[in-house]
Amino acid sequence: MNPAVKVEALTENEWKRYRDLRLAALESDGHAFGGNLESERLFTEAIWREKARQYIGIAASVAGEDIGIMTVENLDGDFGSTCWVGSCWVDPEFRKHGALRSLFQYVDDHALERDWAIQGLGVWVDNYGAIAAYEKLGFVMMGEKQESTRKPGLYYQRMLRNSAK
């Protein structure tokens, strides 16, 4: 883990950080996500709190500034996955400095206690940069591409990774 990158799980009471990171991700790279910036900007505090209870939000920060996020949801998923990783995003100014690796290191460090040993995720089939980044972290493509239910006509690829722990 990059010592300059601090990674921590967000609580429901930190819903504003969760919201701000999610909206920043959608504003910067909305094409990479299933969500929609305009509709998510309208979410109330109650909706953001509900999301913070449903998913474990993990934030990365540098010098007190939030620079990245991912969510983890426990589930019995495809290909034996025990959790689903979503909303992976790092501020473009901080990419290629270990932030994504630090976020996944946090997941690995907590894999046994939280049942995150087999991690699944989905990535748009044309998001070659993200696919390459995930492959460097040990993810492999699984199954055939799937059509999105949120964005019909777009396809995502499922990827799977066994925790290093």
Beta strands, then each sheet from edge to edge (+ up, - down):
strand 1: 5-9
strand 2: 56-62
strand 3: 65-74
strand 4: 83-90
strand 5: 118-124
strand 6: 140-147
strand 7: 155-162
sheet 1: 1+ 2- 3+ 4- 5- 7+ 6-
end
